[in-house]
């Protein structure tokens, strides 16, 4: 602790310094972070006055976890290189995964196409369905697609993330579990994550035929319940609160973490209503955060998020399991920061954003490929994205010391400011009844709309600089050749489903679909019957059609 006389001496010296610099003009009248927090010209011990090291910062692996969730962090083991990938057909995705495995990737994420995301089969009567097959990710419409995606890959030694949401999480996750079972593996052996985030399906990206928020919450908690307290897949993370997807819509760091915490609370409360204890499941809840453009604010955001999760657990839920207090998160570099113009500059953007994630203490990391503003990543681009992380691990030394920015007057002051603002925003959502009510009233849509419009205005006015778009523009730029997905993907996937329906026991599938209807009417956990359905060859669209039939389709609240 500094003596009061020391602080007074610093205060006097600071005033003297300010008088001396009065004749030195600055680039602009005022500075602020991406979230609008005013940034001073200089930070000193005066800005961390009142911060108690042991209470507010502490040591890695110990409360309040500001400095990291594990005692050794990257000195013990580097973060997991986990790249989102998927395109064309499951076979082509399998080929990409095998290349990435050879290149050093240590975790895999199955980014799915828009039909899989929406729970629609390519041969369903939905306008434009066939045109979307394999365009945005891998098509996984049945267990046969999942089999092809992971063929000849050591899934007993791999961590796999399934990037699907509550509407399809039960079906796609059970497909994966059933494929493992066919290989002689038990669900208890499998490590991975299902995204399963209700806000991604509502404010992040709204697919065709979405369910009401309360029904999505029910399905999300069905998977949590099945995997963790029911102990069917105890090593599996049954949900990943993907604040990254909301952040892509224009919200700031404060809103990102505030919404994420409120979302987690909605699921915790639903699990407690079902009769489970907090220690039965909370240690398996995980997060997927963004790495955005404001370097120091993002680092401080990660540190503040860890502190706030610890505070939430300690003050409200009081779990006995020490693991429940650790805020574990994956980071993805900001897709919305990528530009189609001068796309090679995206490599630089991604490298800085990856450094934010590492200095902030992430557990796994996806680095975007430079061509993602133009097309799905090419093989060359995704290899460079992996190399970006490998350079950080092997050539920079940033993993040699834990939380190296701790003690920075600016970082500590910013961490405290973010902590206070995020908590206030979280409480604001809580006071209106939580995220489900905030969705039903349209409030969250209003927040997203305001943030999107503000960001658009800032970019159009030049307030927010974007190299290649509104500054340092090249007039005669050569276009980057796009990576093309398989033009026959729809034809291939339709044939896969036709053959499946021909070979499966259709009477058994029909009987199980009737059973699913009764389960949905009674609002019981859908996982047991959905697991039987996917093993029997039921398709994604057949399963989600039952949800829509029984519970109805959500009419979105209008937001001006």
Residue, then its C-alpha position, 0 to 999 in steps of 0.5 A: x500500500x502506498x502512504x497518503x503522502x506518496x499519493x499526494x506527491x504523485x498528485x502534485x507532480x501530475x498537476x505540474x506535468x499537466x501544466x508543462x504539456x499545455x502547449x502540446x496539442x493532441x490529435x483530438x479533443x477527447x478519447x474513449x474506448x469502443x464502449x464509450x468509456x473516457x480515456x485519460x491522457x495518462x494513468x498513474x497510481x492515483x487511478x488504482x487508489x482503492x484497489x486492494x491487490x489480494x481482494x480485487x486482483x489476487x493470484x492466478x487460479x485463486x479468487x477472484x480469478x482476475x489473473x486467470x482461472x488456472x494457477x499455471x495458465x500457459x506455462x502449464x499448457x498453451x490454449x487450445x487452437x480451435x478453428x471453426x471449419x465446415x463447407x460443401x459436404x461432410x466429406x469435404x469438411x472431413x478432408x479439411x479437418x484432417x489437414x488442420x489436424x496435421x497442421x497442429x490444430x488441437x480442437x475442432x469446431x463444426x460450423x454448420x450451414x444455415x439449413x442445419x442451423x435452422x433444422x431444415x432438410x434440403x428436400x423440405x418445402x422451404x423456399x431456397x433451401x437447396x441453394x443454401x446447402x454447404x454454403x456457410x458450413x457443413x451440412x449435418x442433416x442426419x447421422x450419416x453426415x456426422x459419420x462422414x464428417x469424423x471418419x478416420x479422425x480420433x474423436x476419442x482424443x479430440x475435443x469437438x465443438x458442435x456449433x448448433x443452437x437449441x432448436x437442433x442441439x439435441x439432434x446433432x449432439x445425439x448424432x455425434x454421441x451415436x456415431x461414437x457409440x458405433x465406434x465402441x466409445x462411451x459418451x463418458x469418454x467424449x470431450x467437446x462442446x455444444x453451442x446451444x445458445x438461445x440468444x444466438x437464435x434470437x438476437x444473433x441470427x434469426x433463422x426460419x421457423x424459430x421457436x419461442x424463447x421459453x421453448x428454446x430455453x427448455x431445449x437448451x436446458x434439456x441438453x444441460x440436464x442430460x449431459x451433466x446432472x444426469x451424467x450421460x456425458x460428464x466431460x461434455x460442455x452442454x452449452x457455450x454462451x456465445x456472446x461473440x454472436x451478439x457482439x457481431x451485431x454492433x454491441x459493445x464490450x459492456x453489453x456483450x458480457x452483461x447479456x452473457x451473464x444474464x443469459x447464463x442466469x436464465x439457464x441456471x434458474x431453469x435448472x434449479x426449477x427442475x430440482x437440480x442443485x447448483x453443483x450438479x451442473x454449473x461447472x460445465x457452463x462455458x462461454x464464447x467471447x469476442x476479441x474486438x478492435x479496442x486492444x486494452x478494453x478487450x483484455x480488461x473485459x476478459x479480466x472483468x468477466x472472470x471477476x464478475x462470474x466469481x462474484x455471481x457464484x459467490x453472492x447468489x448461488x454459493x456452489x461447493x465445487x471450486x470449479x464452478x467459480x472458474x469462468x472458462x471461455x473460448x475467444x473468436x477474433x471479430x468477424x465484423x472487423x474483416x473487410x473485403x477490401x485489402x483483405x490481406x490487412x485482415x491477417x494483421x487485424x486478426x493477429x492483434x485480436x488474437x494477442x488480446x485473447x491470449x493476454x486476457x487468458x482465454x482457454x481456446x482460440x479461433x483466429x479468423x481467416x483473411x478471406x472470410x469477408x469474401x467467402x468461406x476460408x480457403x485452405x491457404x487462408x485457414x492455414x495462415x490463421x492457424x500459423x498466427x496462433x502458432x507464432x504466438x505460442x512458439x515465437x513471442x514469449x507471451x505464454x511465459x508469464x501469467x497475466x503480464x499486464x496486471x499492475x498496469x495502471x490503465x488496465x487495472x483502472x479499466x478492468x474496474x470500470x468495466x466490472x462496474x458498468x457490466x454489472x449495472x447492465x446485467x442488473x438492468x436485464x435482471x430487473x426487467x425479468x431476465x433475458x426471456x422477458x427482454x426478448x419477448x418485449x423486444x427490448x434486446x432487439x432494440x438494444x441490438x438495433x441501436x448499437x448496429x445503427x450507431x456503428x454504421x453511422x460512425x463508420x459512414x462518418x469516419x469516426x470509426x476508421x476502417x483501413x481500406x474502407x473509409x481511409x487508406x483506400x486503394x483505387x485500383x485494387x485487384x479482387x481476391x479470388x473467392x473460395x467456391x463451395x461444392x456446387x453439387x452439395x445440394x444434390x449430394x445431400x438430397x441423395x444421402x437422405x433419399x438413400x437413408x430413408x430407403x434403408x432405415x426402418x420407417x415404421x420405427x422412425x414414425x413411432x419414435x416421432x409420435x413418442x417425441x410428440x407426447x414428450x413435447x406435449x408433457x414438456x419432458x426432456x427430449x434427449x432420450x427419445x431424440x437419441x433413439x430417433x437419430x440412431x434410427x436414421x431420423x433426419x434433422x428436419x423431421x425432429x424439429x418439425x415436431x417441435x414446431x408442430x407442438x409448440x408453434x413458431x415464434x412471432x418476433x416482436x416488432x422493433x422500429 
